[in-house]
């Protein structure tokens, strides 16, 4: 990991690998919008008299429920009659089901992607998720059980897609461009969160809540066509790649291990301290992000006395900031590497430290600036933004320390992150219920 990558120049933003990053950006955008669609639509789907209980529900999953809380910001947009009598407890189970589905497939899908190819694994996951999104309104008519089953299977499909990406980057991303390529792709999550939060309520009001599923499910199907047409597992077999770009990628990855061995060295991984540092980073990152995102609307409403329900743009600003910081952080990280200003290990440690320390300091400062509207808003925007600097740190570090097993290790890492989300959201809800909100 300390070895300096070759500084040989290759084709840049007009190259095929950057087109791959953009398609992966669209894939991540599609999956997060499909994941949050129900959180937005459920405001119109359930009895409005039950909605107040959602703010105190702490048993929901760590990720889907994060944005379900934010979805209340567009509650005022919707005027449709209630359709289903789902209690807050049932809604919590529905929101959690997609997270448990993701957990079930994170590790096995990462391993299988290395064997069967990430193109088919990720493409199949995206296609299944898109079809199930289109099916969700019909499933709701058949009953809550089918909705829970649908969301669980959808989570399993998305778990396949999340981890399969790193198998592709292990073969497509030159060392000096890994931060840029992975952050361009990963920023689709934050951008998708921003878009669904801004337009989801408007779609529900103008066309009806089922069209939230129809629009973003159809977007996923179109993305699948692009995926299976353009994406290949490695540059050697892509029919459209230029000779110059292929040579650049292959030569830059020449030092990587190309062993055909399929077995995973579990014992060596367990004893590897750098991997445990990565797992710890994921746990800490997801812990803070879950707390901040889950209680963001409540905090703004309580402290600043802002009717956040009528201000979807305000509550979505942190996501656009996170998307921008993700891409800019990747550019800066690869700039430092390409100019030989810092070693690879130093860059990863620097961005990991900044991505964990800066948002933590911003969160600690919130109680001391509660009297200032502007200062509070700035800190709430900075927390997700600076937190995403981790995308150029430990989040892609598995590509440096073990590229052959990157997807498998990413599955384990995200498992630690999901565990942190479950514990932090539950613990925070318990503390607030015991001592009250200390705003």
N, C-alpha and C positions, 0 to 999 in steps of 0.2 A: 504494500500500500504506500510505502514511502518513495517508491520509484517514480521519477518524473516521466510523464508521458511524452511521447514524441511531439515535437512542435511543428511537424510537417503540416502545411496548409492544404485544405481540401475545399471542394465546393461548399458554398454557404447556404444562405436562406432560400435559394432557388433549387436546392437539391431535393432528392427524393426523401431523404430521411427527415427533413423538416416538413415535407408534406405528410409523412407518416405521423409526425408529432401533432400536426393540426387535425388529422383524422382522429387520433387518439384523444385530443382535446374535445372534439365533438362527441366522441363516445362517452367520455367522462361527464360532459355536459348533459348528455341524454340520460345517463344512468341516474345522476343525482336528481334531475327533474322528475323522472319516473318514481324515484324513491320518495320524494316529497309530495308528489301529486295528491296522495290520499290525505296527507296532513293539511293541505290547503282545502281540498274538497269536502273534508269531513265537517267543516263549519256549516256547510249547507245541507249535509247529509243527515245530521242528527238533530234531535230535539234541542232547540236553543236554550231551554231552561236548564239543560245539563252542562252547558259549557263552563259555568263558573267553577265546577269541580276539577276541570282539567288543570288549572293553574297550580293546584296543590298535589297533583298526581306525581308521585316520585317513583312509581314502579315501572315506568316506561323504559324502552331501550335507550341506549346512550346516544345514538346518532339520529335515527329517524325522529325521535321525540324532541331532539334539540330543535329541529326546524319546524316541528309541529307547534312548538311554543311560539316560534316566530311567526307562524302562519296566522296567529290571532291578530296580527297587525292589520290584516286585510278583512277582518271580520265585518267591519262596517260596510264593505262594498256589497255584500251579498244580501239579497232580499228574497231569496227563494224560500218556499215553505219547507218545513222539515220532512224528511222521508223515512228515516229509521230511528227506532227507539233504542239506541245503544248507550248504555250507562258509561260514566267515566272509566270504570274498571275495565269494561269490555274494550273501550277505545285504547286503553293502555296496553291490553293484550295484543290488539291489532297492530299498534305502532311497534311493539317489541318484536313481533313475529318476524319481520324482515331482518332484524339484527341477528336473531338466533339462526336464521337461515344462512346468513353470511358466515357466521362462526363455524357452522357445520362444514363448509366447503373451503375455507381459507387455506388450510394446510394441505389437504389432499389435492386440491386443484393446482396449487403451486408445484407439487411434485409431478402430477400428471402432465402439466404444461411442458415440463422439461423433457418428457418422453414422447408425447404425441404431437407437440407443436402448439405454440400459444395462439397462432392464427385461428385454428379451429376451436380451441378452448374458449378464447375470448369472444370470438364471433358468435359461437353458440350461446354463450351466456347473455350477450347483448340481445340476440334474437329472441330467446326465451323470455327475458325480462320485458321486452317490447310487446310481445304477444300477450303476456299476462297483464300488462298495463291496459291494453285494449279490452281485455276480458273482465277487468275489475268491476265496471258498472253492472254487468250481468251477474257476476258472482255475488254482488251485494243484494240483488233481488232474490237470490236463492238462500241467503242467510249468512249470518256472521261466521259460521264455521267454515264455509267455503272461502270467505274473504281471508280468514286467518291462514288457511291452507295455501291459498293463492299467494299471499304475501310471503309466507315462509319459503315456498318454492322460488319465488322471485328473488328473495335474499340469497338463496343457494346459487341461482344463476348469476347474480351480481358478484358474489364471492368468487366465482370462477373468472369473471372478467377483471376484477381488481388485481388479482395476483398474477394473472397471465401476462400483464403488461411488462413486467420486469424481465421475463424470459426473452421478449422481443428486444428490449433495450440492451441486454447483455450481448446481442449479436449485431445490433445496428448503431449503437451510440459510441463513437470514439471517446476515449477518456477525457479529452479536452472539451467535449461538448455534452457530456452526460448531464450536467446541471441544467444547461439551457434546454435540451430536448425533453428531459423528464419534467421540468417545471412548466414548459409550454403545454405539455399534455396534462399535467396535474392541475393546472389553473382552471381547467374546464369545470372542476367540482365547485370552486368558489363562484365562478361566473354563472354556472347553472343555478346555484342557490340564489344569487342576486336576481336572475331573470324570473324564476318561478315565484319568488316572493313578491316581485313587482307586478307581474301580469296574471298570476294565478287567480286572484280574486276578481280581476276585471273579466277574465274569461268566464268565470262562474256566473257573474252577474249578467253578462251580455248573451251568452250562449247556453248556460246551464252547466252544473258541475260535471256531468259526464264528459263534456268536451275537453276538460283538463286532461283526462286520461286518453281521449281519442287523439288530441293534438300531439302530446308528447310520446304516446305510443307509436304513432305514425312516424314521427321524427326518428325514433329509434329504428324502425324498419328501413327507412331511407339510409340511415347511417350504416346499417348492416350491408346494404348493397355496395356502398363505398368500401366498407371494410373487406369483404370477401373479394372485391375486384382489385383493390390497390395494395393491400397488405400481404406481405410474405414473411415467413419466419426468419429468413436471413437474406442478406443482399446477394449471395451467390446464386440464388435461384430466381431472383426477380427479373422478369423479361424486359423491363423498361429502364433499369438503372444504367447510367453511363459507365463506361469503362473507368474513367477517371475517379468517379465517386466510389465505385466498387473497390478499386485498388487502395484508395485512401482509407476506407473503413477496414478492409482486411489487414492492411499493413499496420494500422494503429492498434488493432486488437491482436496482433501476432504474438504478443507475450502472454496472452491469456491462455489458461489451460484448455486444451481441446480433447481431453480424455473422454473416450466413449463410455466410461464406467457409469452405470446407472444407479448404483447403490448410494444411499445418503449416509455420510459419516456422522451418525448421530452422536456417538461418544465424543468425537473430536469437537463437535459443535457445542456440546454441553460444557466442555472444559475451556472453550474459547471466550476469554474475557471481553474482547471487542464486540462479540455478538451480544453478550449480556449488557454491554453499554448501550447498544442499539435498542435492545428490548426495553431497557429502563427509560431511554429517551422517548420511545413510543408511549409508554405508560404515562410519563409525566406530561407529554404534549397533549394526549387525549384527555387527561384528567382536567387540566386547566380549560381547554377549549370547550369541553362538555359543560362545565359549570357556567362559563361566561355566556355561551350561546343559549343555554337553557333558560337562564334567568335574565337575559338582556331586556326583553319587553317589560317585565315586572319591575326591574331596577329603574329603567327610564321613567316609567309611569309613576313610581312611588317617590323617587328622589327629585325628578325634574318636573313632575306634575304635567307631563305631556301625554295627550291622548294618543298613544302609540298605535291604537287600533285603526286610527284614521291616517296613519303615516307609514305606509309600507316602504316608501323610499328611504325614510330615516332609518328604519330597522334593517334595511338591506345594505346600507352604506358599508358596514364592516366587511361584507362579502366582496364588494368590488375592490376595496382596499386590499383584502387578502389575495385576490386574484392578481392585482398589479404587483404586489410585493413578491409573490411567488415567481413571476416571470423576471422581474428586475433582480431578485436575489440570484436566480440562475445565471443571468447574464454577468453579474459581478463576480460570482464564484469562478466561472470559466475564464473570465478576463484575468483574474489573479493567477490562475493556473497557466494560461497561455503565455503570459508575460514572465513566467517563472518568478513572480514576486513572492509567492508562498508555496510551500510543499502541499501535496494533496492532503496529507493527514492534518496539516494545520488549517487548511481551508474547511475541511469537514468539521473539525473541532470548533473553529471560529463561528461558523453559521449555526452549528448545534447549540453553542453557548448563547449566542445572541437570540436565537429562536425560543430558548427556554427562559433566559434571564429577563429580557426586555418586557415581554408580556406579563411576567410575574410582577415586576416592579410597577408596571402600569396598573395592574389589578390591586396591588397593595396601596397605591396612591389614591384610588377611587374614593374611599371614605373621607379623605382629607380635602377633597375638592368638590364635595357634594353640593356646596353652596353656589358653585359656578357652573352655569349651564354649558358654556362653551368648553370649559376644561373637561367636564365629564364626557361630553360627546367626543372630544378629541381622543381621550384615553380609551373610550369604548371602541373607537375605530382603529386605534393603534394596536390594541390587544390581538385581534385576529390577524392584522397585517404583519406585525413583527413576528408573531408565532409561526407564520408560514415561511420564515427564513429557514426553518428546520428542513424544508424540502430540498435545500442544497447542502444539508448536513447529514444527520444520521438516517434520514428517510431514504436516501438513495445510496447509503454507505454499503449496503449489501452487494451492490454492483462492483464495489472496489475490493471488498475483502473476500467475496466468494461469488463471482459472476456465474459460475456453473450452477449454483443452487440459489440464485437470487429470488426466484419466484417462491420456492419453498420457504426460504427465510422471511420473505415479505409476508407470507401467510401467517407465520408464527408471530411476527412483529405486530401485524394488525390485530391478531388475537389478543396480545397484551394491551393494545390500545382500546379494543372493545371492552375488555375486562375493566380497564380504568374508567371508561365511560359509565359502565353499569354501577360500579362502586361509588364513583363521585356523585352521580345524579341521585342515587339512593341516600348516600350519607348527607348530602346537602339538604335534601328534602326533609330528612329526619331532624337535622339540626335546626332548621327553620321552624319545624313544627314544635320543637321542644323549647327553644329560646326566643322564637320570633325573628322576623327579618331585622338584622342590624344594619339599617340603612341610615 
